Amino acid sequence: MDSPNDRFSASRSRRAIPASLIKIAFGRSANRCAFPECSPVMLDNGVPLLEIAFISSVSAGGPRYSPSLTPAEQNSAGNIIILCPTHHRLVDANPEIFTAEELVNIRDAHYERVHRALSTEQKRTTSSRLADLLEIWAQSRETGSEEYWQRLFSDHPEAFSLALEGRAYTLSSKCYVGGKSIGNTGGNVLDFLAQHSGNVALVEIKTPTTKLLATQKYRGNVYAPSRELAGSTVQALEYRHSLISNLPTLAFQTPGLRATQPMGVIIIGDLGQEEMSEDGRRSFELYRSSFRDLKIMTYDELFGGLQMLVDILRD
């Protein structure tokens, strides 16, 4: 049987197990014994008593020793398993039952259990956070303060996930796309600049209470966009133009900034609350679909998409 010191190093004649592999092994095991249904003894500080056990002994004559393994293979992540002292002694005392192959199966099954548990917990955490956001939306749907929604999106950047096409963006608020740097004053003040590895999105927000269409028909069955929608559209396009025009200066002052094809995003209005005729809805859809580099999304569409994500995560 390998001594308890095997959790830290091999014998002096062999190379020690790299500390990075030890850390990885404990991490993948979630600091739990790999033996099925084991509840290891806890130390006084609450840390479980665990050991690093060799699947194939590194010493001739030891449990499951394999002369075909090189020293590097003996001291690799593939040759270790995290066990409590009780199960460490059990598997080493019965190598005919707990063969190397069987220990690999036990370890890999444990890794899979840990992975599933962590995935479930992550889904639960994400679902809970999004559910909290949906509750805020339900209570604040009639709020007409842009500052309120600015703070909300700053605190919950995950709300932009659908508007930003599901990409992982780094979100910055109140960016000066015409200044000397993204965080500098003196330029056009953008609500949010969302950056991923190769591009940026320029996000301008209004409120859910902002009207989308003019009250009266423009002509025939056609409705014009509201003053706020038309103004925010031009504003977003101006931000995009300013960013592209000032990109060399901005990129020099802001390392890592890339804007190969900047996308503008406007979050505005609430289709679920604004009364629209079929003619009005068609006019709105024609208007927002006419832009190539600009996406117009309403608040109810944004939060409706988040509700779908929550429903999926709960399944």
Residue pairs with C-beta under 8 A, 6 or more apart in sequence:
1 62
1 63
1 88
1 89
1 92
1 93
2 53
2 54
2 57
2 58
2 59
2 62
2 63
2 88
2 92
4 51
4 85
6 51
6 52
6 53
6 54
7 22
7 50
7 51
7 52
8 16
8 17
8 22
8 52
9 16
9 17
10 16
10 17
10 58
10 74
10 75
11 58
11 59
14 58
14 71
14 74
14 75
15 71
15 72
15 75
16 75
17 52
17 75
17 80
18 75
21 75
21 76
21 77
21 80
22 52
24 77
25 52
25 77
25 80
25 81
25 82
26 50
26 82
28 111
28 114
29 50
29 82
29 110
29 111
29 114
30 114
30 117
30 118
31 47
31 48
31 50
31 82
32 38
32 40
32 48
32 50
32 82
32 110
32 114
33 40
33 48
33 50
33 82
33 83
33 84
33 87
34 81
34 82
34 83
34 106
34 107
34 109
34 110
34 111
35 83
35 84
35 87
35 90
35 91
35 106
35 110
36 106
36 109
36 110
38 84
38 86
38 87
40 48
40 49
40 50
40 84
40 86
41 48
41 49
41 84
41 85
41 86
42 48
42 49
43 49
48 84
49 84
49 85
50 82
50 83
50 84
51 82
51 83
51 84
51 85
51 88
52 80
52 81
52 82
53 80
53 81
53 82
53 83
53 88
53 91
53 92
53 103
54 62
54 63
54 64
54 74
54 79
54 80
55 64
55 78
55 79
55 80
55 81
55 100
55 103
55 104
55 107
56 64
56 65
56 66
56 69
56 74
56 79
56 100
57 63
57 64
57 65
58 65
58 71
58 74
58 75
58 79
59 65
60 67
62 92
63 91
63 92
63 95
64 95
64 98
64 99
64 100
64 103
66 100
69 79
73 79
78 104
81 103
81 106
81 107
82 107
83 91
90 98
91 98
91 103
92 98
98 106
123 313
124 313
126 158
126 313
127 310
127 313
127 314
129 156
129 158
130 158
130 306
130 309
130 310
130 313
131 310
133 156
133 158
133 159
133 303
133 306
134 303
134 306
134 307
134 310
136 152
137 299
137 303
140 148
140 152
141 208
141 270
141 273
141 299
142 208
142 209
143 149
143 207
143 208
143 209
144 207
144 208
144 209
144 210
145 207
146 205
146 206
146 207
148 207
149 205
149 207
149 208
149 267
150 173
150 191
150 205
152 159
153 159
153 160
153 173
153 192
153 205
154 171
154 173
157 169
157 171
159 302
159 303
159 306
160 169
160 171
160 192
160 194
160 203
160 265
161 306
161 309
162 297
162 302
162 305
162 306
162 309
163 201
163 203
163 265
163 267
163 295
163 297
163 302
164 194
164 201
164 203
164 265
167 196
168 196
169 194
169 195
169 196
169 201
170 194
170 195
170 196
171 192
171 193
171 194
172 182
172 183
172 192
172 193
172 194
172 195
173 191
173 192
174 189
174 190
174 191
175 182
175 183
175 189
175 190
175 192
175 193
176 182
176 183
176 184
176 185
176 186
176 187
176 188
176 189
176 190
177 187
177 188
177 190
177 193
177 202
177 239
177 242
177 243
177 246
177 250
178 186
178 187
178 188
178 242
178 243
178 245
178 246
179 185
179 186
179 187
179 246
179 250
180 186
180 187
180 249
180 250
180 253
181 250
181 253
181 254
182 193
182 250
182 253
182 254
182 257
183 254
184 253
187 242
187 246
188 238
188 239
188 242
190 202
190 203
190 204
190 239
191 203
191 204
191 205
192 202
192 203
192 204
192 205
193 200
193 201
193 202
193 203
194 200
194 201
194 202
194 203
195 201
195 256
195 257
195 258
197 258
198 258
198 260
199 258
199 259
199 260
199 261
199 262
199 263
200 243
200 257
200 258
200 259
200 262
200 263
201 262
201 263
201 264
201 265
202 236
202 239
202 240
202 243
202 262
202 263
202 264
202 265
203 265
203 266
203 267
204 232
204 235
204 236
204 239
204 264
204 265
204 266
204 267
205 266
205 267
205 268
206 228
206 232
206 266
206 267
206 268
206 269
207 268
207 299
208 269
208 270
208 273
208 298
208 299
208 300
209 270
209 273
210 226
210 228
210 229
210 268
210 269
211 226
211 228
211 229
211 269
211 274
212 225
212 226
212 229
212 268
212 269
212 271
212 274
212 276
212 284
212 298
213 223
213 224
213 225
213 226
213 229
213 274
213 276
213 280
213 283
213 284
214 223
214 224
214 225
214 226
214 227
217 223
217 279
218 224
221 279
221 282
221 283
222 279
222 283
223 279
223 280
223 283
223 284
224 230
224 283
225 233
225 284
225 287
228 268
229 266
229 268
229 269
229 287
229 296
232 266
232 268
233 266
233 291
233 294
233 296
236 264
236 265
236 266
236 294
237 264
237 294
239 264
240 262
240 264
240 293
240 294
243 250
243 259
243 262
244 259
244 262
247 257
247 259
250 257
251 257
251 258
261 293
262 293
263 293
263 294
263 295
264 291
264 293
264 294
264 295
265 294
265 295
265 297
266 294
266 295
266 296
266 297
267 297
267 298
267 299
267 302
268 296
268 297
268 298
268 299
269 298
269 299
270 298
270 299
270 300
271 281
271 298
271 300
271 301
272 300
273 300
276 284
287 296
288 295
288 296
